[in-house]
């Protein structure tokens, strides 16, 4: 947990019960987590847009916005936690083999573009 020192001082010095202090600290933690999640989502969306733009320039339609899988952002978030495989994508998103294979290929393209 990362809190602003001023916020912590206010909470600690406030003439309120321990339970209320705990609730306030939990709220601060929740806000911090939400901020981190939204920043991560934003970076994933930016990476996807970057790849889509470069693919459009190259004339590649595989990652065209109309053809990009709707699970692509979620799959990229999952890729940061564990290695993706076709069976894991099938199981996680309840999709067939062919779609999972295409989704995996799209994820690899986005991740390779991020590395460059």
N, C-alpha and C positions, 0 to 999 in steps of 0.2 A: 504494500500500500504506500502510495506517495501522496502526502498531504502538504498543503501550504502551511508553513510554520505559524502564520498569523491565524489561520483558521483553527489549527490545533490549540493554540493558546486561548482563543476565545472559548472553545469548547471546554477545555480543562478548567478555566477560571470562571466559567459561567456558574451562577448559583442555581443549578438544576440538579435533578436526581441523576444517579449513575446510569439508570436505565435510559433516560433521555439523552445522556451523553453518548451512550452506546448506539442508540438509534441515529443520532446525528453523524457519528463516525461511519456507520454503515451506509447512510445516505451519501456521504462524501465518497466512500469507496465505490458505490454503485455509479455515481457520476463519472468517476475516474475510469471505471471499466467501460462505460458507454462511450466515453471520448476515445479510448483506445480502439474499441471495436469500430467506431465510425471512421477513424483514421485508417485502419486496416482495410475496410471496405472501399474507402476512397482510393487508396493506393492500388488496390486490385482493379477497380474500374478504370483508373488512369492507364494501367498496364494493358488492359484489354483494348482500350481505345487506341493506344500507341501501336499495338500489333495490327489492329484493324486498319489503321491509317496506312501503315507500311505495306500491308498486303494489298490494299486498294491501289497503291502506287505501282506495285509489282504486277497488278492485274490478276492476282490470285483471288478466286471467289470462295475458297473453302471457308475463310473466316469472315465472309461478308455478313453484315449485321443481320440480314434476313436468314442466313444459314447458320449463324453461331448458335450453339445450343443454349437453351435457357438455363441449364445447370452449370454453365461455364464459370460464373463467379463463385458459386458454392464449391465446385470441384477445385478451383484454384485455392480457395481458403483451406480446403481439406488437404491439398498437396503440401501446404506449409506445415501440417501436422504429421503426415505420414506419406509413404510412397504410394502413388496411385497405380492400380492395376485394373484391368478390364473387369475381373470378378468383383473387386471392391466397389467399383463404380456401379456395377449392376446391382449389387446388394444395397448400397447406400441410397441410390436414386430410384430403385425398382424399375430399371430399364433393361432393354434387350442387349444382346451381345454387340450387334452392329452399331447401335447408338452409343454404347459405352466405349467402343473402339474409336469412333469418331470424336467423342468427347475427350478421350485420352490424347488423341493426336492434337486436338485444339489446345489442350492444356500444355502439352509439351512445347508447342509453337510459342505460346504466350510466355512460358517460363524461359525458353531459350532467348526470346527477344528481351526479356528483363535482364538477363545476364549480359547481353551485349551493350 
